[in-house]
Amino acid sequence: MLAMALAALDSTIVSTAVPQIVGDLGGFSVFSWLFSGYLLAVTVTLPVYGKLSDTFGRKPVLVIGAAVFLLGSLLCALAWNMWALIAFRIVQGLGGGALQGTVQTLAADLYPLEQRPRIQARLSTVWAVSAVAGPAVGGLLAAYADWRWIFLVNLPIGAVALWLIARHLHEPARQSPAGTRPRVDWAGALTIFACGGALLTALVQGGVAWSWLSTPSLTLLGTAAALVGVVVLIERRAAEPIIPGWVWRRRTIAAVNLALGALGLLMVAPTVFLPTYAQSVLGLAPVAAGFVLSVWTLSWPISAALSQHVYRRIGFRSTAMLGSALAALILLAFPFLPYPGSAWQPTLLMLLLGAALGLFQLPLIVGVQSTVGWAERGTTTASVLFCRQTGQTIGATLFGAVANGVLASRLGGASDLDSVTQGYDTGTAAPEPVRGAIADAVHAVYLGASAAAALAFLALLLLAPRRFPVLTPAADSAPGPDTEDTRTAETGPPSR
């Protein structure tokens, strides 16, 4: 939980300290890479760490990942210019990918099926609280100490986490077939890293640093497409591929991957656009706008913890479909809120949305982890987290284009949400024409998010089996190769 708090905190803690960092180091034109570089490194390393944890065990991967993360934190605190800080943030992300994926995998390793909702709900709470507290902590440290303490504060927390992991995490030795040694598909790992890096860079920077039809965008997208073919060739020939074919051949895993990719897509609407709506349309101060968003961190873990009582009766798929359907209806209700409305209305919707997403996400993660044995769990968990992260990146790009398009049609010359929201004081509503345009833009984004939730529903309905093929308890906990004949159909309440 301490390791996960580090990874979650550093995804948001830098945001409120950007003015102080830029004032000290310069490089305003490239500061967005402080976030993009970290996100890219975390996302593209998830599949690699998942396979490594299946090959060598969770503990060494988690220890090495935490050590790399702490090294990156120390280097960030010592950065002498913006480019150095960006490079060291990428080093942080290389360790953060190990923390994020391996902690989720360990939750399934250490706890039997009936206890996993409780521990997953606690992990969700840690992630939500850390992500929401990050901007406040970063602002306080930048204002009353120095921005470098944003990274130095990771060192004592990470040291405690490392000590606890080294002292108290014990797992059975990995049993390899006689006469064989574990092999790592380094060619596949490097190619996947390059492919993901090219694709995500194109999505993150397209329409921001350069236009979508510019040479950099087309070059990156073309490179990513070519590397996809190379990845397929390498992985088909590798003895121990980083992304094995069974990840997409098994209906359960493929359906969960697509559904959680849609979840990442729809999460962009509230996390990115709701604070702007609250400040520009409702006239709330930044702290109050943050509260409107943060209420879903209250209902999400509670709903996730209680979801076990639902999926034990109706199954993993039906529970997730119920959550995605409710999420689609709640997101669809947002454009029908009164204009300009009151703050309690979007706050109530966010509270309900958190409850719906708790029913949506946790049964899928617990369910898909329960369909594979120890030797496949790291790869499976990394694949669903990778799809969710990629969905968020695509969502930020897609919905940003939607919002800017609506603004352009409503305001004529203006075509960028950031430029529109600048020029008036925070804590007061925007001028009426701008206010209406921003409201329409955010409403369009929420309609798109509702469509993403509907796509998740359809993916589960059409692809996922009605009952997940859950492993027997003995096979579920065995640290050896998984076999098909250990799977049994999910049949309601687990035996005790």
Helices and strands as residue ranges (DSSP letters): H 2-9, G 15-17, H 18-25, G 28-30, H 33-56, H 58-77, H 82-110, G 113-115, H 116-144, H 149-152, H 154-168, H 186-205, H 215-237, H 246-249, H 251-268, I 269-273, H 274-280, H 286-294, H 296-314, H 316-333, G 334-336, H 344-369, H 374-411, H 417-421, H 432-463, E 469-471, H 473-477, G 484-486, E 487-489
